[in-house]
Amino acid sequence: AAYRKIYPDGHKELAFALNTLGLWLVLAGEYPEADGDIHEALAMRRRLLGERHPDVASSLVVLAHLDVAEHKFEPALDSARDAAEIYTAALSATHWRTAVAESAQGAALAGLGRYPEAQAMLDRSYAILSKDGGAPKFFVTLTQGYIAALHREVRSPAARKATTAAL
């Protein structure tokens, strides 16, 4: 509320606050409340910083995590891929922020039933996140949760039947 008063036309600090609040709301399971903050932050960042700025990627990652939580796997995959491309170009392919985007990408792939791709993406992401001291620990935990969910899904009878039919 304070940032809105100070920056009524938007500002990168307001966008940061909205994106952070959106992430916390996603982690708390408050998806409808998170949605508005995340989309507002993303739109503001695009307007203020351009499409290829790492802060835009940050908003795309949070949006991807929201979409995964809401089982909107196609949009989650798109957002996560876009974020990973931006981070790879701006930072590196092995930066922890890129790994967070790849974690969301892996979760979306798992949701789409693309298990081998998901496993590879999540394993790569986890390897980077678990070794990088700069990565916030909740992203490591989130990725571990995605891996556990993937393993539960792959072990389910329906998943085995679908995989066998595909082969």
C-alpha positions as CSV (number, residue, x, y, z in Angstrom):
1,A,0.0,0.0,0.0
2,A,2.9,2.4,0.8
3,Y,4.5,1.8,-2.6
4,R,1.2,2.4,-4.4
5,K,1.0,5.8,-2.7
6,I,4.6,6.7,-3.5
7,Y,4.4,5.3,-7.1
8,P,0.8,5.6,-8.3
9,D,2.0,5.1,-12.0
10,G,4.1,2.0,-11.1
11,H,7.7,1.5,-10.3
12,K,10.2,-1.3,-10.3
13,E,10.1,-1.4,-6.5
14,L,6.3,-1.7,-6.5
15,A,6.6,-4.5,-9.1
16,F,9.2,-6.3,-6.9
17,A,6.9,-6.1,-3.9
18,L,3.9,-7.4,-5.9
19,N,5.9,-10.3,-7.3
20,T,7.3,-11.2,-3.9
21,L,3.8,-11.1,-2.3
22,G,2.5,-13.2,-5.2
23,L,5.2,-15.8,-4.6
24,W,4.4,-16.0,-0.9
25,L,0.7,-16.3,-1.7
26,V,1.4,-19.2,-4.1
27,L,3.5,-20.9,-1.4
28,A,0.7,-20.4,1.0
29,G,-1.9,-21.9,-1.4
30,E,-3.7,-18.6,-1.8
31,Y,-3.9,-18.8,-5.6
32,P,-6.7,-16.4,-6.4
33,E,-5.0,-13.7,-4.4
34,A,-1.6,-14.4,-5.9
35,D,-2.9,-14.3,-9.4
36,G,-3.7,-10.5,-9.4
37,D,-0.4,-9.5,-7.8
38,I,1.7,-11.7,-10.1
39,H,-0.1,-10.5,-13.3
40,E,0.2,-6.9,-12.2
41,A,3.9,-7.2,-11.4
42,L,4.5,-8.9,-14.8
43,A,2.7,-6.2,-16.7
44,M,4.4,-3.4,-14.8
45,R,7.9,-5.0,-15.4
46,R,7.2,-5.5,-19.1
47,R,6.1,-1.9,-19.4
48,L,9.0,-0.4,-17.4
49,L,11.9,-2.8,-18.3
50,G,11.1,-4.5,-21.6
51,E,10.4,-8.1,-22.5
52,R,13.9,-9.6,-22.0
53,H,14.8,-8.2,-18.6
54,P,15.7,-10.6,-15.8
55,D,13.0,-9.1,-13.5
56,V,10.4,-10.0,-16.2
57,A,11.8,-13.5,-16.0
58,S,11.3,-13.5,-12.2
59,S,7.7,-12.6,-12.7
60,L,7.3,-15.3,-15.3
61,V,8.8,-17.9,-12.9
62,V,6.3,-17.0,-10.2
63,L,3.5,-17.2,-12.7
64,A,4.7,-20.6,-13.8
65,H,4.7,-21.9,-10.2
66,L,1.2,-20.5,-9.8
67,D,0.0,-22.2,-13.0
68,V,1.6,-25.5,-11.9
69,A,-0.2,-25.3,-8.6
70,E,-3.4,-24.7,-10.4
71,H,-2.8,-27.5,-12.9
72,K,-2.5,-25.1,-15.9
73,F,0.5,-27.0,-17.3
74,E,0.6,-25.6,-20.8
75,P,0.8,-21.9,-19.8
76,A,3.2,-22.9,-17.0
77,L,5.5,-24.5,-19.5
78,D,5.4,-21.5,-21.7
79,S,6.2,-19.1,-18.9
80,A,8.9,-21.2,-17.5
81,R,10.6,-21.7,-20.9
82,D,10.5,-17.9,-21.5
83,A,12.0,-17.2,-18.1
84,A,14.7,-19.8,-18.6
85,E,15.6,-18.3,-22.0
86,I,15.8,-14.8,-20.5
87,Y,17.9,-16.0,-17.5
88,T,20.3,-18.0,-19.7
89,A,20.9,-15.0,-21.9
90,A,21.3,-12.5,-19.0
91,L,23.0,-14.7,-16.4
92,S,24.0,-18.2,-17.5
93,A,22.5,-21.7,-18.1
94,T,23.8,-22.8,-14.7
95,H,22.7,-19.8,-12.6
96,W,20.4,-20.7,-9.7
97,R,17.7,-18.4,-11.2
98,T,17.8,-20.4,-14.4
99,A,17.5,-23.6,-12.4
100,V,14.4,-22.2,-10.7
101,A,12.8,-21.6,-14.1
102,E,13.8,-25.1,-15.1
103,S,12.2,-26.5,-12.0
104,A,8.9,-25.0,-12.9
105,Q,9.4,-26.2,-16.5
106,G,10.0,-29.7,-15.2
107,A,6.9,-29.6,-13.0
108,A,4.8,-28.5,-16.0
109,L,6.2,-31.3,-18.1
110,A,5.4,-33.8,-15.4
111,G,1.8,-32.4,-15.2
112,L,1.6,-33.0,-19.0
113,G,2.7,-36.6,-18.6
114,R,6.1,-36.0,-20.3
115,Y,7.9,-37.9,-17.5
116,P,11.4,-38.5,-19.0
117,E,11.7,-34.8,-20.0
118,A,10.4,-33.8,-16.6
119,Q,12.8,-36.0,-14.7
120,A,15.8,-34.7,-16.6
121,M,14.8,-31.1,-16.1
122,L,14.1,-31.5,-12.4
123,D,17.3,-33.4,-11.8
124,R,19.3,-30.7,-13.5
125,S,17.5,-28.0,-11.6
126,Y,17.9,-29.7,-8.3
127,A,21.6,-30.3,-8.8
128,I,22.2,-26.6,-9.4
129,L,19.9,-25.4,-6.6
130,S,21.2,-27.8,-4.0
131,K,24.9,-26.7,-4.6
132,D,24.4,-22.9,-5.1
133,G,24.6,-21.1,-1.8
134,G,22.8,-18.1,-3.2
135,A,19.7,-20.0,-4.0
136,P,16.9,-19.5,-1.5
137,K,16.3,-22.8,0.3
138,F,12.5,-22.7,-0.4
139,F,13.3,-23.2,-4.1
140,V,15.3,-26.3,-3.2
141,T,12.4,-27.6,-1.2
142,L,9.9,-26.8,-3.9
143,T,12.0,-28.6,-6.5
144,Q,12.2,-31.6,-4.1
145,G,8.5,-31.6,-3.9
146,Y,8.1,-31.5,-7.7
147,I,10.5,-34.5,-7.9
148,A,8.6,-36.4,-5.2
149,A,5.3,-35.7,-7.0
150,L,6.7,-36.9,-10.3
151,H,7.9,-40.1,-8.7
152,R,4.5,-40.7,-7.2
153,E,2.8,-40.1,-10.5
154,V,5.1,-42.4,-12.4
155,R,4.5,-45.2,-9.9
156,S,0.7,-44.9,-10.3
157,P,-1.1,-47.6,-12.2
158,A,-2.7,-45.1,-14.6
159,A,0.7,-43.6,-15.5
160,R,2.3,-47.0,-16.1
161,K,-0.7,-48.0,-18.3
162,A,-0.4,-44.8,-20.4
163,T,3.4,-45.1,-20.7
164,T,3.1,-48.8,-21.8
165,A,0.4,-47.8,-24.4
166,A,2.6,-45.0,-25.7
167,L,5.5,-47.4,-26.1
